[in-house]
């Protein structure tokens, strides 16, 4: 009986050690992997710098000027993404016009067609 208790305790300690080691490894890997998850389109460093410089200059000019009226803000915002950024990096952004994603409605309709057998 005493050997069974020792064996049982040894097994439990081994399992506990394995679970703790696995958890520590999982925590380490999960903290290291988000840095490699960046799949954004790459641009040349010089292009990004020029665009950011113009955005920064425009931002500084806007903050030094008196507040824009609603019409001025709308006019500036309609030139691009917003009144400060303009159309910088607009071609790199994912929008409905340049993506091949299907809408939720289309996905639901397709799923219903698959379930009901209609095509």
JOMO-V194983 format. One record per run of one state. SS is the DSSP state (2 for helix, 1 for strand, 0 for the rest). FROM is the first residue (numbers start at 1). LEN is the number of residues. Records with the same first field share a line. If there is no record, write none. Layout:
SS: FROM-LEN  FROM-LEN
This chain:
0: 1-1  38-7  65-5  78-12  93-11  117-3
2: 2-36  45-20  70-8  90-3  104-13
